[in-house]
Amino acid sequence: MVDRQRLLDLIDQLRISVPADIHEAQKIMHSQDQILAQARKDSEEILSRTDSERNRQLQEHELTRQAEDNAQRIIDEANERARELVKDAETQARARLDESMTTAQQQMSEADLYALQSLRRLEGQIENFLTTIRRGIDTFEGKRR
């Protein structure tokens, strides 16, 4: 059992909405046709330009080949120069590293010598202090006897 009034309301709603949907679908189809027509026109223009460009490039093939050969020669020269620069930089870096290592070893030797001299002076001072302390102890012990 279906409510008659409810069923009639649904049918009225369908009558109203279906024409709007059909109208919208027709607009979309029309728009699609315009888009396809424009796409065909654009593709024909692109094909025409591509053909023209291809013909121009074929005519300039020899110039292009010569330019490519020249470009390759320049690239080869640049690569060779870059290898030379890297080699020179590595040589300079090794020389500076060796120089730095020599300087660092020399400074470490000097620092070790300075530390040894300082420790020997300190040892002498401590021996003098110990001698003074022992005399002081001996003096006090002599008084106690």
C-alpha positions, 0 to 999 in steps of 0.5 A: 500500500502506497500513499496516493498523495505521496506517489503523486507528489513524487511524480510531480517532482520527477516531471519538474526535475527531469526537464531541467536535467535534460536541458543541462545535459543538452548544454553540456553536449553543446559545450562538448561539441564546441570544445571538440571543434576548437580542439580539432582547429587547434590540432590542425594549426599545430600540425601545420606549424609542425610541418613548417618547422620540420621543413625549416629544420630539414633545410638547416640540417647541415648548419645544425650538424656543424653547430653540433660538431662545434658544440661537441668540440667546445665541450671536449675542450672545456672537459679537458680544461676542467680536468687540468684545473682539478689536477692543479687544484689537487696538487696544490691541496696536497702541497698545502696539506703536506706543508700544514702537516710539517708545520703541525709536527714542528709545532707539536715538537716545540710544544713537547719541548716546552712542556718538558722544559716546564716540567723540569723547571717545576721538578727543580722548584719542587725539589727546592721546596722539598729540601726547604720543607725537610730542613724545616721538619729537621729544625722542629724535630731538633727542638723537640729533642 
